[in-house]
Structure formats: structure tokens, C-alpha cells
Amino acid sequence: EKSGLEYFDLYLLHQACGDYFSAWRAMEDAYKKGLLKAIGVSNFYPNILTNFCEIVKVKPVVNQVELHPYYTQEKALETMKYYNVVPEAWAPLGGGRYNPFEDEMLKEIAEKHNKTVGQVILRWNIQRGVIVIPKSTHVERIKENIDIFDFELNEEEMKQISSLDMG
């Protein structure tokens, strides 16, 4: 009521802390009442997500996790795929801890496609079935971030980018 909205499109449980099953049951109730169009989780890694999906009545549609070329989360992606949970990257460009924009291999791939390194990384995520939420307050960068659907990375490029994983 305070929000002034009739419903929320997506509501996420931030992490598996405290009595998160009770929180999820409340979210399931709100979902069944139509107050939430979709419910999901954030930072649920494979063992937690597996246990969670085996117990809850309404499975999460999204799992928002840290995911970028330096932390590819292959096991997490497999688990999400198994349970039909869509992965969403909350740090698709490295989250500030890494500087992919100076990586020579990424710069070469970007140059080959006449794109920026950021566009290449976003495309890599999209081709892996990952929803990306790149943060920007700059109009030009926002336009750049959306301009990733007119090219594809080949299998070798996908592997090269994934090889940056530091687990």
C-alpha cells in the first residue's frame, strides 16, 4: 500500500540468512494473491538453491548472483538450468574488483566486432542465458549497453572469455 502500486513485477529474497523459509512463504502468499507477478532469490549458490527448490511450493523464477568473466559460476548456472531458474548477473562487468576494460584478449574481441569491451562482456552473458543489469548514469553508456544484439560471439570467443574465470 505504501508504494502506491497494485503489484510488483519481481520481488527478490536477498540472501539465505535467518529464517528465509518463512520470508519465502510470505512471498509465496503475496504471489498467490497477485501482489507479486514473480518471485526470486539473490545470492543462492548451488547447494542452497538445490535444497531450497526441493522444499518450496513456488520455485524462484530468478536467482541474482555475482557473475562475470572473472567469476563465471558454471556450477551455479547448471543448477539454475536444472530447476528452470533464470540467472541474473548483478555485476556483469566485474563489479569494480576487476578491470576487464584493460584485458588485451577482450580488447581484441571487441575490436574484431567493432564493439566495446563492455558490449562484448554483456553479449557473452546474454549468450549464456544470463539476464544482465549493467549500471550506468551516463546516457551514452546506457545506449551502448543496449546495443549488443547486432552481433554474436563465436564458440572460441565464448571459451576465451570464460577462461578468465578465477572461481
C-alpha positions as CSV (number, residue, x, y, z in Angstrom):
1,E,0.0,0.0,0.0
2,K,2.8,2.4,0.9
3,S,4.3,2.0,-2.6
4,G,1.1,3.1,-4.3
5,L,1.3,0.1,-6.6
6,E,-1.1,-2.7,-7.1
7,Y,1.6,-5.2,-7.6
8,F,5.4,-5.6,-8.0
9,D,6.7,-7.3,-11.2
10,L,9.6,-9.1,-9.4
11,Y,10.4,-9.4,-5.7
12,L,13.7,-11.0,-4.6
13,L,14.7,-12.6,-1.3
14,H,18.2,-11.0,-0.9
15,Q,20.1,-14.0,0.6
16,A,19.7,-17.2,2.5
17,C,20.0,-15.7,6.0
18,G,17.9,-16.0,9.1
19,D,14.5,-17.7,8.7
20,Y,14.5,-17.3,4.9
21,F,12.0,-20.1,4.5
22,S,9.4,-18.1,6.5
23,A,10.2,-15.0,4.4
24,W,9.7,-17.1,1.2
25,R,6.4,-18.5,2.4
26,A,5.2,-14.9,2.9
27,M,6.4,-14.1,-0.6
28,E,4.5,-17.2,-1.9
29,D,1.3,-15.9,-0.3
30,A,1.8,-12.5,-1.9
31,Y,2.4,-14.1,-5.2
32,K,-0.7,-16.2,-5.0
33,K,-2.7,-13.1,-4.1
34,G,-1.4,-11.4,-7.3
35,L,0.6,-8.8,-5.3
36,L,3.8,-10.1,-6.8
37,K,4.0,-11.2,-10.5
38,A,7.2,-13.1,-10.0
39,I,9.4,-14.1,-7.0
40,G,13.1,-14.9,-7.0
41,V,16.2,-15.1,-4.9
42,S,19.6,-13.5,-4.8
43,N,22.9,-15.0,-3.9
44,F,21.6,-18.5,-3.6
45,Y,24.6,-20.7,-4.6
46,P,24.2,-24.3,-5.9
47,N,23.8,-26.3,-2.6
48,I,21.4,-23.7,-1.1
49,L,19.4,-23.3,-4.3
50,T,19.1,-27.1,-4.7
51,N,17.8,-27.6,-1.1
52,F,15.5,-24.6,-1.5
53,C,13.9,-25.7,-4.7
54,E,13.3,-29.2,-3.4
55,I,11.3,-27.8,-0.4
56,V,9.4,-24.7,-1.5
57,K,6.0,-24.8,-3.2
58,V,6.7,-21.9,-5.7
59,K,10.1,-22.1,-7.2
60,P,12.0,-18.9,-7.8
61,V,12.0,-17.6,-11.3
62,V,15.3,-15.7,-11.0
63,N,18.5,-16.1,-9.0
64,Q,20.5,-12.9,-9.0
65,V,24.2,-13.7,-8.4
66,E,27.6,-12.2,-9.0
67,L,28.5,-13.3,-12.4
68,H,31.1,-12.0,-14.9
69,P,34.1,-13.3,-16.9
70,Y,36.2,-13.5,-13.7
71,Y,33.6,-15.4,-11.8
72,T,31.7,-17.5,-14.4
73,Q,29.7,-19.6,-11.9
74,E,29.4,-22.7,-14.2
75,K,28.1,-25.0,-11.4
76,A,25.5,-22.3,-10.4
77,L,24.3,-21.9,-14.0
78,E,23.9,-25.7,-14.3
79,T,21.9,-25.8,-11.1
80,M,19.7,-22.9,-12.1
81,K,19.1,-24.5,-15.5
82,Y,18.1,-27.8,-13.8
83,Y,15.5,-26.0,-11.7
84,N,14.3,-23.6,-14.5
85,V,15.6,-20.6,-12.6
86,V,16.8,-17.8,-14.8
87,P,20.3,-16.4,-13.8
88,E,20.6,-12.7,-13.4
89,A,24.1,-11.0,-13.1
90,W,24.3,-8.3,-10.5
91,A,27.8,-7.5,-11.5
92,P,28.0,-8.3,-15.2
93,L,31.1,-6.2,-15.9
94,G,33.1,-7.3,-12.9
95,G,31.7,-5.3,-10.1
96,G,34.6,-2.9,-9.7
97,R,37.0,-5.5,-8.4
98,Y,38.3,-6.4,-11.8
99,N,39.2,-4.2,-14.8
100,P,38.2,-6.1,-17.9
101,F,38.5,-3.0,-19.9
102,E,42.3,-3.3,-19.9
103,D,42.3,-7.0,-20.8
104,E,44.1,-7.5,-24.2
105,M,42.1,-10.5,-25.2
106,L,38.8,-8.7,-24.5
107,K,40.0,-5.7,-26.4
108,E,40.9,-7.8,-29.4
109,I,37.5,-9.5,-29.5
110,A,35.8,-6.1,-29.1
111,E,37.9,-4.6,-31.9
112,K,37.0,-7.6,-34.2
113,H,33.3,-6.9,-33.7
114,N,33.6,-3.1,-33.7
115,K,32.2,-3.0,-30.2
116,T,33.5,-2.0,-26.8
117,V,34.8,-4.4,-24.1
118,G,31.6,-3.7,-22.1
119,Q,29.4,-4.7,-25.0
120,V,31.4,-7.9,-25.5
121,I,31.0,-8.9,-21.9
122,L,27.3,-8.2,-21.9
123,R,26.9,-10.2,-25.1
124,W,28.9,-13.1,-23.5
125,N,26.4,-13.1,-20.6
126,I,23.4,-12.9,-22.9
127,Q,24.6,-15.8,-25.0
128,R,24.9,-17.9,-21.8
129,G,21.3,-17.2,-21.0
130,V,22.0,-14.6,-18.3
131,I,20.0,-11.5,-17.6
132,V,22.3,-8.5,-17.2
133,I,21.7,-5.4,-15.3
134,P,24.6,-3.0,-16.2
135,K,24.5,0.1,-14.0
136,S,25.1,3.4,-15.6
137,T,24.0,7.0,-15.2
138,H,25.6,8.1,-18.5
139,V,23.2,8.3,-21.4
140,E,25.9,7.3,-23.9
141,R,26.9,4.2,-21.9
142,I,23.2,3.3,-21.5
143,K,22.8,3.4,-25.2
144,E,26.0,1.4,-25.6
145,N,24.8,-1.3,-23.2
146,I,21.6,-1.9,-25.2
147,D,23.5,-2.1,-28.5
148,I,24.5,-5.7,-28.1
149,F,22.0,-7.6,-30.2
150,D,23.5,-7.0,-33.6
151,F,26.5,-9.4,-33.2
152,E,27.3,-12.8,-31.8
153,L,30.4,-14.2,-30.3
154,N,31.6,-17.5,-31.8
155,E,32.3,-20.6,-29.7
156,E,36.0,-19.9,-29.5
157,E,35.4,-16.3,-28.3
158,M,33.0,-17.6,-25.7
159,K,35.6,-20.1,-24.4
160,Q,38.3,-17.4,-24.4
161,I,36.2,-15.1,-22.2
162,S,35.1,-17.9,-19.9
163,S,38.8,-18.8,-19.5
164,L,39.3,-15.6,-17.4
165,D,37.4,-17.3,-14.6
166,M,39.2,-17.1,-11.2
167,G,36.5,-19.1,-9.4
